[in-house]
Amino acid sequence: MIIENKYSSFKTPKVYLLGYTTIDIDALIEYLEDTDQMEFSDEIDTALNKGLDLGEILCSFYAKACYASLTNKKNKNITKTRGIYDNIVGILDSGHGSVIEHCQVNFMVTDCSRVFTHELVRHRAGTAFSQTSGRYVRTDKLNVVIDPILEPAYDLVEEARIYLEEWYKRMEERLKIDQVKDFNTKKKLTSAMRRMLPNGQSNEIGVSFNLRSLRHIIENRTSKHAEWEIRYVFNQIYKIMKKKYKAMFFDAKEEEVEGLLEITFKNKKV
Ligand SMILES: Cc1cc2nc3c(=O)[nH]c(=O)nc-3n(C[C@H](O)[C@H](O)[C@H](O)COP(=O)(O)OP(=O)(O)OC[C@H]3O[C@@H](n4cnc5c(N)ncnc54)[C@H](O)[C@@H]3O)c2cc1C
């Protein structure tokens, strides 16, 4: 969905994938050598050739370690082992979700509203957040994130935004905040003034997920029942994830609803 408007203060959220779990290959090889399981390195090569990510390979490694099935010679109960892609499919089909918690991803979301961040931080399991502090950071320009459904009344939204931006400047002058020397007092004034700023004010948030929690949240937050902005952000996150992790999102079903994807997973119990 492309969101265009003539107001430079109306912002659109953007997602950056900053970090992700990877493998120290030398350490893994040392482990495989020490434990006489070097055959697994051929599986790693095959998986990499298929375009799998090291984070996925790590999850499969841990799952296979549970059953001593990195090779077929460590567990007398088995005569053959699955490749890494098939192993991940098996993990998702069987609901062995804890092993996909080993892979973490780290995002930065810019130009998102405090409506969005308030909804996002309700996800407690397998997440970490670092958000712009409304107590430390003074509002200079009041930027906002506005649902395109308000397009027929954008001029009225802009009117309210300008009023609040000017009001904030008047408050700064009345309270003489720039002349305050003590940082603690500045912080208290900044925090007190933010109470009148709108939920739609744009800010940024760093968020990390493990892949198990992320699958759950993508399904929740791309739902047609979710709010526009969180759907918009999780559409971006889903597309980045689907491209990076070929196996972990194999069971995703995509349906377009109101210009954005709604994602459901075949395997619900992960
Ligand atoms: C469409 C939509 C509408 C919503 N409307 C409202 C609303 O009107 N008002 C409102 O307050 N909230 C609302 N929410 C937020 C919702 O209630 C949840 O707080 C939010 O989606 C977090 O999801 P979660 O509970 O699955 O948490 P997560 O932290 O993502 O947890 C993931 C899973 O872990 C398990 N889990 C996590 N913590 C616990 C625990 N303490 N005990 C047992 N199991 C646990 C559960 O299986 C849970 O589903 C809405 C969410 C959506 C998607």
The ligand as a Tripos MOL2 file, in Angstrom:
@<TRIPOS>MOLECULE
LIG
   53    58     1     0     0
SMALL
NO_CHARGES

@<TRIPOS>ATOM
      1 C1         -7.6540   -7.5190   16.7530 C.3       1 LIG1
      2 C2         -7.2130   -7.2240   18.1710 C.ar      1 LIG1
      3 C3         -8.0060   -6.4850   19.0040 C.ar      1 LIG1
      4 C4         -7.6330   -6.2140   20.3180 C.ar      1 LIG1
      5 N1         -8.4120   -5.4750   21.1240 N.ar      1 LIG1
      6 C5         -8.0660   -5.2160   22.4100 C.ar      1 LIG1
      7 C6         -8.8830   -4.4570   23.3010 C.ar      1 LIG1
      8 O1         -9.9420   -3.9880   22.9420 O.2       1 LIG1
      9 N2         -8.4550   -4.2360   24.5640 N.ar      1 LIG1
     10 C7         -7.2750   -4.7390   25.0370 C.ar      1 LIG1
     11 O2         -6.9270   -4.5370   26.2060 O.2       1 LIG1
     12 N3         -6.4650   -5.4690   24.2230 N.ar      1 LIG1
     13 C8         -6.8170   -5.7150   22.9370 C.ar      1 LIG1
     14 N4         -5.9980   -6.4400   22.1160 N.ar      1 LIG1
     15 C9         -4.7210   -6.9220   22.6520 C.3       1 LIG1
     16 C10        -4.8240   -8.4030   23.0880 C.3       1 LIG1
     17 O3         -5.7850   -8.5760   24.0970 O.3       1 LIG1
     18 C11        -3.4560   -8.9180   23.5960 C.3       1 LIG1
     19 O4         -3.0890   -8.2100   24.7730 O.3       1 LIG1
     20 C12        -2.3460   -8.7390   22.6010 C.3       1 LIG1
     21 O5         -2.7710   -9.1080   21.3090 O.3       1 LIG1
     22 C13        -1.1560   -9.5770   23.0400 C.3       1 LIG1
     23 O6         -1.3430  -10.9170   22.6160 O.3       1 LIG1
     24 P1         -1.0910  -12.1710   23.5320 P.3       1 LIG1
     25 O7         -1.9560  -12.1590   24.7320 O.co2     1 LIG1
     26 O8         -1.1930  -13.3590   22.6290 O.co2     1 LIG1
     27 O9          0.3720  -11.9130   24.1220 O.3       1 LIG1
     28 P2          1.8240  -12.4550   23.7770 P.3       1 LIG1
     29 O10         2.7250  -11.8660   24.7730 O.co2     1 LIG1
     30 O11         2.1350  -12.2120   22.3360 O.co2     1 LIG1
     31 O12         1.7370  -13.9640   24.1210 O.3       1 LIG1
     32 C14         1.8740  -15.0230   23.1980 C.3       1 LIG1
     33 C15         1.1680  -16.2290   23.7370 C.3       1 LIG1
     34 O13         1.8620  -16.6840   24.8960 O.3       1 LIG1
     35 C16         0.9120  -17.1640   25.8640 C.3       1 LIG1
     36 N5          1.0070  -16.2990   27.0580 N.ar      1 LIG1
     37 C17         1.6510  -15.1070   27.1680 C.ar      1 LIG1
     38 N6          1.5770  -14.6240   28.4100 N.ar      1 LIG1
     39 C18         0.8450  -15.5180   29.0970 C.ar      1 LIG1
     40 C19         0.4070  -15.5860   30.4350 C.ar      1 LIG1
     41 N7          0.6930  -14.6250   31.3170 N.pl3     1 LIG1
     42 N8         -0.3210  -16.6470   30.8160 N.ar      1 LIG1
     43 C20        -0.6080  -17.6340   29.9450 C.ar      1 LIG1
     44 N9         -0.2300  -17.6630   28.6600 N.ar      1 LIG1
     45 C21         0.4920  -16.6040   28.2580 C.ar      1 LIG1
     46 C22        -0.4480  -17.0800   25.2110 C.3       1 LIG1
     47 O14        -0.7180  -18.3020   24.5580 O.3       1 LIG1
     48 C23        -0.2700  -15.9800   24.1900 C.3       1 LIG1
     49 O15        -1.1860  -16.0140   23.1060 O.3       1 LIG1
     50 C24        -6.3750   -6.7170   20.7990 C.ar      1 LIG1
     51 C25        -5.5520   -7.4790   19.9450 C.ar      1 LIG1
     52 C26        -5.9590   -7.7330   18.6400 C.ar      1 LIG1
     53 C27        -5.0390   -8.5390   17.7250 C.3       1 LIG1
@<TRIPOS>BOND
     1     1     2 1
     2     2     3 ar
     3     2    52 ar
     4     3     4 ar
     5     4     5 ar
     6     4    50 ar
     7     5     6 ar
     8     6     7 ar
     9     6    13 1
    10     7     8 2
    11     7     9 ar
    12     9    10 ar
    13    10    11 2
    14    10    12 ar
    15    12    13 ar
    16    13    14 ar
    17    14    15 1
    18    14    50 ar
    19    15    16 1
    20    16    17 1
    21    16    18 1
    22    18    19 1
    23    18    20 1
    24    20    21 1
    25    20    22 1
    26    22    23 1
    27    23    24 1
    28    24    25 2
    29    24    26 1
    30    24    27 1
    31    27    28 1
    32    28    29 2
    33    28    30 1
    34    28    31 1
    35    31    32 1
    36    32    33 1
    37    33    34 1
    38    33    48 1
    39    34    35 1
    40    35    36 1
    41    35    46 1
    42    36    37 ar
    43    36    45 ar
    44    37    38 ar
    45    38    39 ar
    46    39    40 ar
    47    39    45 ar
    48    40    41 1
    49    40    42 ar
    50    42    43 ar
    51    43    44 ar
    52    44    45 ar
    53    46    47 1
    54    46    48 1
    55    48    49 1
    56    50    51 ar
    57    51    52 ar
    58    52    53 1
@<TRIPOS>SUBSTRUCTURE
     1 LIG1         1 GROUP 0 **** ****
